């Protein structure tokens, strides 16, 4: 479905990470990082393929030892997505990674501090037309900057760290750059990116570093990344979770889809929070549907509603959905009731019709439903009236509670 509101995008330069454009109006990309030993080529490649299948456009691998650089030389030619080499303390690993054919480097300016080493890497990257991410991290800020700003990490300190690195790159006329200023503190991270966006037009990679495990880590990452995306800031993103990296890729993709910044790759499942009117276990049906659609790659919005009183109306913009009534499910397409199915067939029916819509189109699905539509509407209205007669508009009886509260005060 088309998004009703378009978020503005900050204008940036564009770089190419392999064959993936970053910045300059290109779609926001999803990144993640392998957790295997890079020297273990087969295990690392297997994880890269899993990440790509989950929605990662670019994957980063550590290059912390000579064996890792050798592993990259074997991994890069077989990878389905561009590979970024993660470099920290040893600039020679960066030079080896470039020799291995990586598509991008990530340098942490807090860990490689010798200007000549930084410029040597930039020269080699320039010769190979390989971009570099300046990866500022609040947890590894240069000691000099840490002390300059009062013995603490500040947005200003992080931005200055990035600007120092940019100055070294300018000396060798290198400008294939993207930048990140990550921190584990969400307000700090947001303000650092805002300030950085004011002083540079290089593409920015967003992330809240060291978020921790789900669900708290997901909330932290989303709070920081989504805030900036809504302001038009950000060209690539990563969820940095203490979790399976496949979760990072999947969540990143889902976030971009929910913002309308990437085309939907799989279902967008909407479901009511349930209430006293619900005649099915909404949570179970919704979770079963989510599992059933997990690997289907069907880019539709699918709704699961607990009753037929408000269900079809609340989900009228969904491509397909089901609302419960009298132990049966009312299937609706674009808000129109088209079929009635037994409760135990709800999820299978959703999958069947969603697959049909995806393969044959919405018009074909509506045409298929012509013979059952009138009967389905009649059944849905019967269930709606029965539900209202039994449980009323106020299914949770909140007005009775309010009256009791008023009496208690008097």
C-alpha distance (Angstrom), angle and dihedral (degrees) to the residues before:
residue distance angle dihedral
X1 . . .
X2 3.79 . .
X3 3.79 115.3 .
X4 3.81 114.2 -118.4
X5 3.79 94.9 -143.5
X6 3.78 126.7 42.0
X7 3.78 118.2 -150.7
X8 3.80 114.8 -136.1
X9 3.79 117.1 -112.6
X10 3.78 123.5 -140.2
X11 3.79 110.6 -121.2
X12 3.80 111.9 -115.1
X13 3.74 141.2 161.9
X14 3.78 116.3 -92.7
X15 3.77 127.4 -122.9
X16 3.78 130.1 -179.4
X17 3.79 120.2 -126.4
X18 3.77 97.8 -166.1
X19 3.78 103.1 -54.1
X20 3.83 94.0 -24.6
X21 3.82 116.2 100.0
X22 3.80 115.8 -140.8
X23 3.80 121.6 -165.2
X24 3.76 127.8 -10.1
X25 3.78 93.7 92.3
X26 3.81 95.5 -49.1
X27 3.82 117.4 139.9
X28 3.81 113.6 -81.8
X29 3.79 107.2 -99.1
X30 3.79 132.3 -140.0
X31 3.79 120.7 -130.5
X32 3.78 133.6 -174.6
X33 3.80 137.0 167.6
X34 3.77 133.4 -123.1
X35 3.81 118.1 -119.2
X36 3.80 95.7 -160.2
X37 3.78 124.3 100.3
X38 3.80 103.6 -90.4
X39 3.79 89.9 -140.1
X40 3.81 86.9 64.7
X41 3.78 93.7 78.9
X42 3.80 100.0 -178.2
X43 3.81 95.1 46.9
X44 3.79 91.4 46.8
X45 3.79 93.3 48.4
X46 3.80 90.7 48.4
X47 3.79 89.8 54.8
X48 3.82 92.6 45.7
X49 3.81 89.4 55.2
X50 3.81 90.4 49.2
X51 3.80 90.7 50.7
X52 3.78 92.4 48.5
X53 3.80 90.8 50.4
X54 3.82 89.8 51.4
X55 3.80 92.7 54.0
X56 3.81 107.6 -84.6
X57 3.80 112.8 146.1
X58 3.82 94.8 -174.9
X59 3.81 130.0 23.3
X60 3.80 128.5 -156.7
X61 3.81 123.4 -149.2
X62 3.77 127.3 -170.6
X63 3.80 117.8 -110.3
X64 3.78 101.2 -169.0
X65 3.81 101.7 137.8
X66 3.81 139.7 26.5
X67 3.80 91.0 -100.7
X68 3.81 89.5 56.5
X69 3.80 91.0 53.9
X70 3.79 89.2 50.5
X71 3.79 88.7 49.6
X72 3.80 90.6 53.3
X73 3.79 90.2 54.7
X74 3.81 87.5 59.9
X75 3.81 96.3 38.5
X76 3.81 102.2 48.8
X77 3.83 97.3 63.6
X78 3.81 90.9 51.1
X79 3.80 99.8 41.5
X80 3.84 119.3 112.0
X81 3.83 91.0 -148.7
X82 3.82 135.9 36.4
X83 3.80 115.6 -79.3
X84 3.81 126.2 -136.0
X85 3.80 118.4 -159.8
X86 3.80 113.8 -139.1
X87 3.81 110.6 -140.3
X88 3.77 126.5 -176.8
X89 3.80 124.8 156.1
X90 3.79 105.8 -0.3
X91 3.80 117.9 64.0
X92 3.81 91.0 -168.7
X93 3.81 88.0 69.3
X94 3.80 87.8 59.1
X95 3.80 91.2 53.8
X96 3.81 90.6 47.7
X97 3.81 91.0 48.4
X98 3.79 89.7 53.6
X99 3.77 89.0 50.9
X100 3.80 87.9 51.0
X101 3.80 89.1 59.3
X102 3.82 102.8 -110.9
X103 3.78 117.1 170.2
X104 3.82 97.1 -135.0
X105 3.80 141.8 4.9
X106 3.77 128.8 -137.9
X107 3.81 113.3 -151.4
X108 3.79 123.5 -173.2
X109 3.82 107.4 -146.7
X110 3.78 89.4 -159.7
X111 3.81 90.6 64.3
X112 3.82 105.1 34.8
X113 3.79 103.7 52.3
X114 3.78 105.1 156.3
X115 3.84 105.2 104.6
X116 3.80 92.4 -151.7
X117 3.78 92.0 54.2
X118 3.81 90.9 49.1
X119 3.79 92.0 49.5
X120 3.81 91.7 46.8
X121 3.80 89.8 57.0
X122 3.80 91.9 45.5
X123 3.82 91.9 51.8
X124 3.77 92.1 51.8
X125 3.82 91.7 45.5
X126 3.79 89.6 50.3
X127 3.79 91.7 52.2
X128 3.80 89.4 52.4
X129 3.83 95.4 40.6
X130 3.80 90.3 -123.2
X131 3.84 119.0 148.5
X132 3.78 125.2 -131.7
X133 3.79 129.0 -145.5
X134 3.77 114.3 -144.0
X135 3.78 98.3 -143.1
X136 3.79 109.1 -163.5
X137 3.80 112.3 -174.1
X138 3.79 124.1 -168.8
X139 3.80 90.3 -142.3
X140 3.83 94.0 57.6
X141 3.77 102.1 36.7
X142 3.80 116.9 156.9
X143 3.82 107.8 -89.4
X144 3.80 91.5 -129.9
X145 3.80 92.1 56.3
X146 3.79 91.2 43.5
X147 3.79 90.2 57.0
X148 3.81 93.6 40.9
X149 3.80 90.5 60.5
X150 3.78 96.9 49.5
X151 3.77 102.2 -82.8
X152 3.78 95.9 -61.6
X153 3.77 141.2 90.5
X154 3.80 111.8 -99.5
X155 3.80 133.5 173.5
X156 3.80 88.8 -112.6
X157 3.81 91.9 53.8
X158 3.80 92.3 50.7
X159 3.80 93.1 48.2
X160 3.81 91.2 47.9
X161 3.80 89.7 51.9
X162 3.80 89.9 55.5
X163 3.80 91.7 46.2
X164 3.80 91.7 52.5
X165 3.78 90.0 54.5
X166 3.78 90.4 47.4
X167 3.81 89.4 54.1
X168 3.81 91.1 55.8
X169 3.80 89.7 50.5
X170 3.81 90.9 48.5
X171 3.81 89.4 57.5
X172 3.80 90.1 63.8
X173 3.82 94.3 36.6
X174 3.80 94.4 -112.2
X175 3.81 116.8 151.5
X176 3.82 107.0 156.0
X177 3.78 90.2 113.2
X178 3.77 142.6 142.7
X179 3.80 122.5 179.8
X180 3.79 139.5 -151.1
X181 3.81 129.9 -172.3
X182 3.79 102.1 -170.9
X183 3.79 127.2 179.4
X184 3.80 134.1 168.6
X185 3.81 89.8 -128.9
X186 3.80 107.4 83.3
X187 3.83 100.3 -151.4
X188 3.82 89.7 46.1
X189 3.79 91.5 50.4
X190 3.80 93.1 48.1
X191 3.79 94.0 50.0
X192 3.81 92.8 45.4
X193 3.81 91.2 55.1
X194 3.79 91.8 45.5
X195 3.79 90.9 53.8
X196 3.79 92.4 44.2
X197 3.80 91.3 51.5
X198 3.80 88.6 57.1
X199 3.80 95.2 57.3
X200 3.81 105.3 37.7
X201 3.78 139.9 37.5
X202 3.81 94.9 -154.7
X203 3.83 114.4 121.2
X204 3.80 114.4 -93.6
X205 3.81 129.6 -136.6
X206 3.83 111.4 -148.4
X207 3.75 128.4 -148.1
X208 3.79 145.5 134.2
X209 3.78 102.6 -133.3
X210 3.80 124.3 -136.1
X211 3.80 94.2 8.6
X212 3.78 94.2 166.9
X213 3.82 127.6 -138.1
X214 3.81 126.7 -30.9
X215 2.94 139.0 -57.5
X216 3.81 94.9 27.5
X217 3.79 92.7 37.3
X218 3.79 91.4 53.1
X219 3.80 90.8 52.2
X220 3.80 92.6 50.1
X221 3.79 94.3 47.3
X222 3.79 93.0 46.0
X223 3.81 92.8 47.1
X224 3.79 91.8 56.1
X225 3.79 101.2 36.2
X226 3.81 97.1 41.0
X227 3.80 93.3 48.5
X228 3.79 91.2 56.1
X229 3.80 95.1 41.9
X230 3.80 88.8 54.3
X231 3.80 87.6 55.7
X232 3.79 91.7 51.2
X233 3.81 94.1 -106.2
X234 3.80 120.3 131.6
X235 3.78 138.9 57.3
X236 3.81 101.3 -171.1
X237 3.80 130.8 19.9
X238 3.79 140.2 -162.5
X239 3.80 132.4 -171.1
X240 3.83 103.8 -143.7
X241 3.79 100.5 -156.4
X242 3.79 135.2 163.4
X243 3.77 87.2 -124.8
X244 3.78 143.1 82.6
X245 3.82 104.9 -47.7
X246 3.80 88.4 -132.5
X247 3.81 85.2 70.5
X248 3.81 88.5 56.5
X249 3.78 92.8 54.5
X250 3.79 94.0 44.2
X251 3.81 93.8 48.4
X252 3.78 93.1 45.6
X253 3.77 91.0 52.6
X254 3.80 92.5 46.9
X255 3.80 91.5 50.6
X256 3.79 92.5 52.8
X257 3.79 91.2 46.3
X258 3.81 91.1 50.8
X259 3.82 89.2 53.2
X260 3.79 91.5 48.5
X261 3.81 89.0 -118.6
X262 3.79 93.2 121.7
X263 3.76 131.4 31.8
X264 3.76 113.0 -100.1
X265 3.80 112.1 -93.5
X266 3.79 99.0 -177.5
X267 3.78 139.1 6.7
X268 3.78 122.6 -49.4
X269 3.79 101.2 -143.7
X270 3.79 116.7 -155.3
X271 3.79 121.6 -177.3
X272 3.79 135.8 173.0
X273 3.83 118.3 -109.5
X274 3.83 88.5 -121.2
X275 3.80 126.5 -118.8
X276 3.79 141.2 -172.7
X277 3.80 91.0 -64.8
X278 3.79 94.5 59.0
X279 3.79 112.5 116.9
X280 3.78 97.1 -173.8
X281 3.77 135.7 46.0
X282 3.81 94.4 -91.7
X283 3.79 93.5 -172.6
X284 3.79 93.6 53.5
X285 3.81 94.7 45.5
X286 3.81 91.4 46.5
X287 3.80 92.4 48.9
X288 3.80 92.2 45.1
X289 3.80 89.4 50.8
X290 3.78 91.4 48.7
X291 3.79 90.4 52.3
X292 3.81 92.2 45.6
X293 3.80 92.6 52.9
X294 3.80 95.9 39.4
X295 3.80 97.2 105.7
X296 3.80 100.4 20.4
X297 3.82 98.0 97.5
X298 3.81 91.5 -145.9
X299 3.83 109.4 153.6
X300 3.82 98.2 -150.9
X301 3.79 135.1 117.0
X302 3.80 109.0 -115.0
X303 3.82 124.3 -168.6
X304 3.80 131.6 -158.4
X305 3.82 113.1 -168.0
X306 3.79 127.6 -177.7
X307 3.81 98.4 -139.4
X308 3.79 143.4 10.7
X309 3.80 95.8 -119.9
X310 3.78 97.4 86.0
X311 3.79 101.2 -9.1
X312 3.80 101.9 98.2
X313 3.80 92.4 41.9
X314 3.80 94.9 47.6
X315 3.79 90.4 50.0
X316 3.81 98.4 34.3
X317 3.79 91.6 124.4
X318 3.80 92.7 54.8
X319 3.78 116.4 105.6
X320 3.79 92.0 -131.9
X321 3.77 136.3 -4.6
X322 3.76 147.7 156.0
X323 3.79 130.6 -130.6
X324 3.78 123.9 -165.9
X325 3.78 124.2 -124.8
X326 3.81 131.4 161.8
X327 3.81 93.6 -15.5
X328 3.75 93.1 -51.3
X329 3.76 134.7 92.2
X330 3.77 126.6 -119.5
X331 3.77 110.4 -148.5
X332 3.78 115.1 -149.4
X333 3.78 131.9 -175.0
X334 3.80 117.5 -159.4
X335 3.82 89.0 -15.7
X336 3.83 96.3 -49.1
X337 3.79 121.1 116.8
X338 3.79 106.7 -126.6
X339 3.81 107.6 161.5
X340 3.80 146.1 9.4
X341 3.81 119.9 -135.4
X342 3.82 135.5 179.2
X343 3.80 116.1 -97.3
X344 3.80 93.7 -111.5
X345 3.82 91.1 55.0
X346 3.81 98.0 50.9
X347 3.78 98.8 103.1
X348 3.80 95.1 40.4
X349 3.80 89.5 50.2
X350 3.80 92.0 50.8
X351 3.79 90.8 51.4
X352 3.82 92.5 46.3
X353 3.80 95.2 50.8
X354 3.80 94.9 39.6
X355 3.78 89.2 53.3
X356 3.81 89.9 49.3
X357 3.82 91.9 50.2
X358 3.79 91.5 47.4
X359 3.80 92.8 50.5
X360 3.81 102.7 33.4
X361 3.80 104.2 24.2
X362 3.80 136.7 -114.0
X363 3.80 95.7 -79.4
X364 3.79 91.2 54.8
X365 3.81 90.5 50.2
X366 3.81 92.8 50.9
X367 3.79 90.1 47.7
X368 3.80 89.8 50.9
X369 3.80 89.8 53.6
X370 3.81 96.7 51.7
X371 3.79 94.4 97.1
X372 3.82 94.4 53.5
X373 3.80 102.1 32.1
X374 3.83 99.0 91.8
X375 3.79 93.4 48.5
X376 3.80 90.7 46.4
X377 3.81 92.6 52.0
X378 3.79 91.5 49.1
X379 3.83 91.9 49.7
X380 3.80 92.0 47.2
X381 3.82 92.1 51.6
X382 3.80 91.0 48.5
X383 3.81 90.7 52.5
X384 3.80 91.1 45.1
X385 3.79 93.3 53.7
X386 3.80 92.8 43.9
X387 3.80 90.0 50.9
X388 3.79 92.6 49.6
X389 3.80 92.6 46.0
X390 3.81 91.9 50.8
X391 3.79 101.2 38.0
X392 3.78 105.8 14.9
X393 3.77 130.1 -141.9
X394 3.81 88.5 -65.6
X395 3.79 98.1 58.1
X396 3.78 94.2 172.9
X397 3.82 91.9 50.8
X398 3.79 91.9 -126.7
X399 3.82 94.1 156.1
X400 3.79 90.9 60.5
X401 3.79 89.0 53.0
X402 3.81 90.5 49.9
X403 3.80 91.5 51.8
X404 3.80 90.6 50.8
X405 3.80 89.7 51.4
X406 3.79 91.1 51.5
X407 3.79 91.8 50.0
X408 3.80 91.0 49.7
X409 3.81 90.1 56.2
X410 3.81 95.0 50.9
